[in-house]
Amino acid sequence: MTQTVTERQPAEAAAVEVRRRKVYYISGFDPRGAGFYHRLYREESAKQAVHLGTTVQVGTRARLDKHVSAWHVTSQWDGHEVSTEYQFLHWDDLVRRHWEPNLLKLLLSSLVTYAGYVGCGAFGRLSKTFRGPFFSALYPLAYLFLLLMLAFAGGAAARAAIGSATGNGGFAWAGGIAGGVALAWAGVALANRLAVFWLLQIYRFVQGWGVREPQDVKERIDAFADWIRRDQQASPSDEVLLVGHSVGSIVAVSLAARLADVLTAAQRRHITLITLGQCIPLLSLMPSAKAFHGDLRRLSEERDMQWLDMNARADSLCFSQANPLDISGITGSGVGRPTAQVVRPFRMFGKQEYARMKRSKQRLHFQYLMASALPNEYDYFRMTAGPRRIQPF
């Protein structure tokens, strides 16, 4: 029988019992900050507590450092109390700095982004090997192309209809232009809801990182490593989780590589790197991303820090069923790095609810951080607030 992510046999469980835990969380390429993720954790943990048969109390948010916010999570498990300090590592300010607010500039820069991916061969690798991420990369282009065609066709139809009704060419042209603009405006509003521009922002940022590592991101990762080193010296815990979600998994990999060099072996044995819905190959497939390749190589050699890579096949925004080290030309599966974990969201919900969820790429991509309607072996809140050290399921 398959064990859950945190449950082991009784004799083994006693050795991995947790009373104090620290979670260092890195969000994806998301301009929303700690307030959003604190609220998400509080609301979703309350929903998940129904399945866990316990209480999960989430405290208020506090600022520990200029780059770190935190909240305490207290849970009870048959009289066993677990205290988790959940630290949000801020890089949302950098996301906002790199976020292109001008739609026209975003669209023009996206042409450079896609040309860069094609030119370095990354897009070709995607098309041959990773159908989900490849079609997700095509999705914004296909949507915008269809929107442009629809706006032109709608405008032409409106011009013809108005011209036929009034016989006035000026009115016909004005009505056609207005009709085309209205359709384009509605399409842009829908594109925001369908995460079209969010994806373009992500591809633009990661491709730019591959060409030249952003200095502000590099400095922030160094600051995170120094904070965690000092935090672990001052307040060690039974378990430490370094969690990176989506593009945050790329940041987490670079951070873990730095921690591998500054923490002792004993400290590293308490740490588990967890990459959720990772899109590491978006960067590692670029030959010019040499610094990041070095970080991946360092983690491939690390034997004290555990690495769990958790992805859902249904999540077309992540690279599931693929070892991120092997993809990058670094030996991974041969040395058991990382440990792959398949997340199955279709088992977390009824058929109708799951079908509705699949209509939104963004919603499904965030399920890793959210409650399920049905009990499941993957449980983010038992993982981060439960009584046992995390183990592969």
C-alpha positions as CSV (number, residue, x, y, z in Angstrom):
1,M,0.0,0.0,0.0
2,T,1.3,3.4,-0.9
3,Q,2.3,5.6,2.0
4,T,1.4,9.3,2.1
5,V,4.1,12.0,1.7
6,T,4.5,12.2,5.5
7,E,3.3,8.9,6.9
8,R,5.7,6.0,7.6
9,Q,5.4,2.7,9.5
10,P,5.1,3.2,13.3
11,A,8.7,2.1,14.2
12,E,10.1,4.4,11.5
13,A,7.8,7.3,12.3
14,A,9.1,7.7,15.8
15,A,12.5,8.5,14.4
16,V,11.2,11.2,12.1
17,E,8.8,12.9,14.5
18,V,8.7,16.7,14.1
19,R,7.8,19.3,16.8
20,R,9.5,22.4,15.3
21,R,9.7,23.0,11.6
22,K,10.7,25.9,9.4
23,V,9.5,26.4,5.8
24,Y,11.2,28.8,3.5
25,Y,8.8,29.5,0.7
26,I,9.6,31.1,-2.7
27,S,6.7,32.0,-4.9
28,G,6.6,31.9,-8.7
29,F,6.9,34.9,-11.0
30,D,4.1,36.7,-9.2
31,P,3.9,40.4,-8.3
32,R,1.6,39.5,-5.4
33,G,3.4,39.5,-2.1
34,A,3.3,37.9,1.3
35,G,-0.2,39.1,2.0
36,F,-1.7,37.1,-0.8
37,Y,0.2,33.9,0.2
38,H,-0.5,34.3,3.9
39,R,-4.3,34.6,3.1
40,L,-4.1,31.6,0.7
41,Y,-2.4,29.4,3.3
42,R,-4.8,30.4,6.1
43,E,-7.9,29.8,4.0
44,E,-6.8,26.6,2.3
45,S,-5.3,25.0,5.4
46,A,-8.7,25.5,7.1
47,K,-10.4,23.6,4.3
48,Q,-7.8,20.8,4.3
49,A,-8.1,20.3,8.1
50,V,-11.4,18.6,7.5
51,H,-9.5,15.7,5.9
52,L,-6.7,15.8,8.4
53,G,-8.9,15.4,11.5
54,T,-6.9,18.1,13.2
55,T,-6.8,21.8,13.8
56,V,-4.4,24.1,11.9
57,Q,-4.1,27.6,13.4
58,V,-2.4,30.2,11.3
59,G,-1.1,33.3,13.1
60,T,-0.7,36.8,11.9
61,R,1.9,37.9,9.4
62,A,5.1,39.7,10.7
63,R,8.2,41.1,9.0
64,L,11.4,39.4,10.1
65,D,13.8,41.1,7.7
66,K,13.5,43.5,4.7
67,H,13.3,40.4,2.5
68,V,11.4,38.0,4.8
69,S,7.9,37.8,6.2
70,A,6.6,35.0,8.4
71,W,3.7,33.5,10.2
72,H,3.4,30.7,12.7
73,V,1.4,27.6,12.1
74,T,0.3,25.5,15.1
75,S,-1.3,22.1,14.6
76,Q,-2.4,19.3,16.9
77,W,-2.1,15.6,15.9
78,D,-3.6,13.3,18.6
79,G,-2.0,15.3,21.3
80,H,1.2,15.9,19.5
81,E,1.7,19.6,18.8
82,V,3.7,20.9,15.9
83,S,5.0,24.4,15.5
84,T,5.9,25.6,12.0
85,E,7.4,28.9,11.2
86,Y,6.5,29.6,7.6
87,Q,8.8,32.2,6.1
88,F,7.9,33.9,2.8
89,L,11.1,34.9,1.0
90,H,10.4,38.1,-0.9
91,W,11.3,38.6,-4.5
92,D,7.9,39.9,-5.5
93,D,9.4,43.4,-5.5
94,L,11.9,42.2,-8.2
95,V,9.0,40.6,-10.1
96,R,7.3,44.0,-10.2
97,R,10.6,45.6,-11.3
98,H,10.9,43.1,-14.2
99,W,7.2,43.1,-15.0
100,E,6.5,45.0,-18.3
101,P,3.3,47.1,-17.6
102,N,3.0,48.4,-21.2
103,L,1.1,45.9,-23.3
104,L,2.5,47.0,-26.6
105,K,6.1,46.8,-25.3
106,L,5.3,43.4,-23.8
107,L,4.1,42.1,-27.2
108,L,7.1,43.5,-29.0
109,S,9.6,42.1,-26.5
110,S,7.8,38.8,-26.6
111,L,8.9,38.5,-30.3
112,V,12.5,38.8,-29.1
113,T,11.8,36.3,-26.4
114,Y,10.5,33.6,-28.8
115,A,13.2,34.3,-31.3
116,G,15.8,33.8,-28.5
117,Y,14.3,30.4,-27.5
118,V,14.2,29.3,-31.2
119,G,17.7,30.5,-31.9
120,C,19.3,28.7,-29.0
121,G,17.5,25.4,-29.8
122,A,15.4,25.3,-26.6
123,F,12.1,25.6,-28.5
124,G,13.1,22.7,-30.7
125,R,13.8,20.6,-27.7
126,L,10.4,21.5,-26.3
127,S,8.6,20.6,-29.5
128,K,10.2,17.1,-29.6
129,T,10.2,16.1,-26.0
130,F,7.8,18.2,-23.8
131,R,4.4,18.5,-25.5
132,G,2.6,20.1,-22.5
133,P,5.1,23.0,-22.0
134,F,5.5,23.3,-25.8
135,F,1.8,23.8,-26.4
136,S,1.6,26.1,-23.4
137,A,4.4,28.2,-25.0
138,L,2.5,28.3,-28.2
139,Y,-0.8,29.1,-26.5
140,P,-0.2,32.9,-26.0
141,L,0.9,33.3,-29.7
142,A,-2.1,31.3,-31.0
143,Y,-4.5,33.3,-28.8
144,L,-3.1,36.6,-30.0
145,F,-3.1,35.6,-33.6
146,L,-6.7,34.4,-33.5
147,L,-7.7,37.6,-31.7
148,L,-6.0,39.7,-34.4
149,M,-7.8,37.8,-37.1
150,L,-11.1,38.0,-35.3
151,A,-10.7,41.8,-34.8
152,F,-9.9,42.3,-38.5
153,A,-12.8,40.0,-39.6
154,G,-15.2,41.6,-37.1
155,G,-14.2,45.1,-38.2
156,A,-14.6,44.2,-41.9
157,A,-18.0,42.6,-41.3
158,A,-19.2,45.7,-39.3
159,R,-17.9,48.0,-42.1
160,A,-19.8,46.0,-44.7
161,A,-23.0,45.9,-42.7
162,I,-23.0,49.6,-42.0
163,G,-22.1,50.5,-45.5
164,S,-24.9,48.4,-46.9
165,A,-27.4,49.9,-44.4
166,T,-26.4,53.6,-44.8
167,G,-24.6,53.8,-48.1
168,N,-22.1,56.1,-46.4
169,G,-18.5,55.1,-46.8
170,G,-17.2,57.3,-43.9
171,F,-19.7,55.9,-41.5
172,A,-18.9,52.4,-42.7
173,W,-15.2,52.8,-42.1
174,A,-15.7,54.4,-38.7
175,G,-18.1,51.7,-37.6
176,G,-15.7,49.0,-38.9
177,I,-12.8,50.4,-36.9
178,A,-14.9,50.8,-33.8
179,G,-16.1,47.2,-34.1
180,G,-12.6,45.9,-34.6
181,V,-11.3,47.8,-31.6
182,A,-14.2,46.7,-29.4
183,L,-13.5,43.0,-30.3
184,A,-9.8,43.5,-29.6
185,W,-10.5,45.2,-26.3
186,A,-12.8,42.4,-25.2
187,G,-10.2,39.8,-26.3
188,V,-7.5,41.6,-24.3
189,A,-9.7,41.5,-21.2
190,L,-10.3,37.8,-21.7
191,A,-6.6,37.2,-22.3
192,N,-6.0,38.6,-18.8
193,R,-8.4,36.1,-17.3
194,L,-6.8,33.3,-19.3
195,A,-3.3,34.1,-18.1
196,V,-2.1,34.9,-21.7
197,F,0.0,37.9,-20.7
198,W,1.1,36.3,-17.4
199,L,2.7,33.6,-19.5
200,L,4.4,36.1,-21.8
201,Q,5.8,37.9,-18.7
202,I,7.2,34.6,-17.5
203,Y,8.8,33.6,-20.8
204,R,10.2,37.1,-21.2
205,F,11.8,37.1,-17.8
206,V,13.3,33.6,-17.9
207,Q,14.6,33.9,-21.4
208,G,16.3,37.2,-20.3
209,W,17.8,35.4,-17.3
210,G,19.2,32.8,-19.7
211,V,20.9,35.5,-21.7
212,R,22.3,37.3,-18.7
213,E,21.5,36.5,-15.0
214,P,19.7,39.5,-13.5
215,Q,22.1,41.1,-11.0
216,D,19.3,42.0,-8.6
217,V,18.0,38.4,-8.6
218,K,21.5,37.1,-8.0
219,E,22.0,39.5,-5.1
220,R,18.6,38.6,-3.6
221,I,19.4,34.8,-3.7
222,D,22.7,35.6,-2.0
223,A,20.8,37.5,0.7
224,F,18.4,34.6,1.1
225,A,21.3,32.2,1.6
226,D,22.9,34.4,4.2
227,W,19.5,34.8,6.0
228,I,18.9,31.1,6.1
229,R,22.4,30.4,7.3
230,R,22.1,32.8,10.2
231,D,18.5,31.7,10.9
232,Q,19.5,28.1,11.2
233,Q,22.4,28.9,13.5
234,A,20.2,31.0,15.8
235,S,17.1,28.7,15.7
236,P,17.6,25.2,14.4
237,S,14.6,23.0,13.8
238,D,13.7,19.3,13.5
239,E,13.0,19.8,9.8
240,V,13.6,22.5,7.3
241,L,11.7,22.7,4.0
242,L,12.9,25.0,1.1
243,V,9.9,25.2,-1.2
244,G,9.9,26.7,-4.7
245,H,6.8,26.9,-6.8
246,S,6.7,27.4,-10.6
247,V,9.5,29.9,-11.5
248,G,10.3,30.0,-7.8
249,S,11.7,26.5,-8.3
250,I,14.5,28.1,-10.4
251,V,15.2,30.5,-7.7
252,A,15.1,27.7,-5.1
253,V,17.6,25.6,-7.0
254,S,20.1,28.4,-7.1
255,L,19.5,29.1,-3.4
256,A,19.9,25.4,-2.5
257,A,23.2,25.3,-4.4
258,R,24.5,28.2,-2.3
259,L,23.2,26.6,0.9
260,A,25.1,23.4,0.0
261,D,28.3,25.5,0.2
262,V,27.6,27.5,3.4
263,L,25.8,25.0,5.7
264,T,27.4,22.1,7.5
265,A,26.6,18.5,6.5
266,A,24.5,18.1,9.7
267,Q,22.5,21.2,8.9
268,R,21.9,20.1,5.3
269,R,20.6,16.7,6.4
270,H,17.7,18.5,8.0
271,I,16.8,20.3,4.8
272,T,14.6,19.1,1.9
273,L,14.4,21.1,-1.3
274,I,10.9,20.8,-2.7
275,T,10.2,22.0,-6.3
276,L,6.5,22.2,-7.1
277,G,5.2,22.5,-10.6
278,Q,8.8,23.3,-11.7
279,C,9.7,24.9,-15.0
280,I,13.5,24.5,-14.6
281,P,14.1,23.5,-18.2
282,L,12.8,26.9,-19.4
283,L,16.1,28.2,-18.2
284,S,18.4,25.2,-18.2
285,L,17.7,24.4,-21.9
286,M,19.5,27.7,-22.8
287,P,23.2,27.0,-23.4
288,S,24.0,30.5,-22.3
289,A,22.6,29.9,-18.7
290,K,26.0,28.8,-17.5
291,A,25.7,30.0,-13.9
292,F,22.5,28.1,-13.5
293,H,24.0,25.0,-15.0
294,G,26.7,25.3,-12.3
295,D,24.0,25.4,-9.6
296,L,22.3,22.3,-11.0
297,R,25.7,20.5,-11.2
298,R,26.3,21.4,-7.5
299,L,23.0,19.9,-6.5
300,S,23.6,16.8,-8.5
301,E,26.7,16.2,-6.3
302,E,24.9,17.0,-3.0
303,R,24.2,13.9,-0.9
304,D,23.0,15.4,2.4
305,M,20.2,17.7,1.3
306,Q,17.2,15.8,0.0
307,W,15.4,17.0,-3.2
308,L,11.8,16.1,-4.0
309,D,10.5,17.2,-7.4
310,M,6.6,17.2,-7.3
311,N,4.7,17.7,-10.5
312,A,1.3,16.8,-12.0
313,R,1.0,15.4,-15.6
314,A,-2.1,17.5,-16.0
315,D,-0.3,20.7,-15.3
316,S,0.9,21.8,-18.8
317,L,2.9,24.7,-17.3
318,C,5.4,22.4,-15.6
319,F,7.8,19.7,-16.7
320,S,6.5,16.5,-15.3
321,Q,7.8,13.0,-16.0
322,A,11.2,14.5,-16.8
323,N,14.3,14.7,-14.6
324,P,15.5,18.4,-14.6
325,L,19.1,17.4,-14.3
326,D,19.0,14.9,-17.1
327,I,17.3,17.4,-19.3
328,S,20.0,19.9,-18.6
329,G,22.8,17.4,-19.6
330,I,23.7,16.7,-16.0
331,T,23.6,13.2,-14.6
332,G,20.5,13.1,-12.4
333,S,18.5,9.9,-12.5
334,G,21.7,7.8,-12.4
335,V,22.5,9.1,-9.0
336,G,18.9,9.4,-7.7
337,R,18.6,13.2,-7.9
338,P,16.0,14.5,-7.5
339,T,13.4,12.1,-6.3
340,A,10.4,12.4,-8.6
341,Q,6.9,12.6,-7.1
342,V,3.8,12.4,-9.3
343,V,0.9,14.6,-8.1
344,R,-2.5,13.5,-9.2
345,P,-5.0,16.3,-8.9
346,F,-7.7,14.3,-10.7
347,R,-7.9,12.2,-7.5
348,M,-8.4,15.3,-5.3
349,F,-11.8,16.3,-6.7
350,G,-14.9,14.9,-8.2
351,K,-15.1,14.6,-12.0
352,Q,-17.2,17.8,-12.6
353,E,-15.1,20.0,-10.3
354,Y,-11.9,18.7,-11.8
355,A,-13.2,19.3,-15.3
356,R,-13.9,23.0,-14.4
357,M,-10.5,23.4,-12.8
358,K,-8.7,22.1,-15.9
359,R,-10.2,24.9,-18.0
360,S,-7.8,27.3,-16.3
361,K,-4.0,26.6,-16.6
362,Q,-3.3,29.1,-13.8
363,R,-5.8,27.5,-11.4
364,L,-4.5,24.0,-11.9
365,H,-0.9,25.3,-11.6
366,F,-1.7,26.7,-8.1
367,Q,-3.3,23.4,-6.9
368,Y,0.0,22.4,-5.3
369,L,-0.6,25.1,-2.7
370,M,-4.3,24.5,-2.1
371,A,-6.7,22.2,-0.4
372,S,-8.3,19.2,-2.1
373,A,-12.0,18.2,-2.0
374,L,-11.0,14.5,-1.3
375,P,-8.2,13.1,0.8
376,N,-5.1,12.4,-1.2
377,E,-1.5,11.2,-0.8
378,Y,-0.3,14.7,-1.8
379,D,-1.2,17.1,1.0
380,Y,0.6,20.4,1.1
381,F,-0.6,21.2,4.6
382,R,0.3,17.9,6.2
383,M,3.7,18.3,4.5
384,T,4.3,21.8,5.9
385,A,2.4,21.5,9.3
386,G,2.3,17.7,9.9
387,P,3.9,15.6,12.7
388,R,6.4,13.7,10.5
389,R,9.4,14.6,8.4
390,I,8.6,14.6,4.7
391,Q,9.3,11.3,2.8
392,P,8.7,10.2,-0.8
393,F,5.2,8.7,-1.2
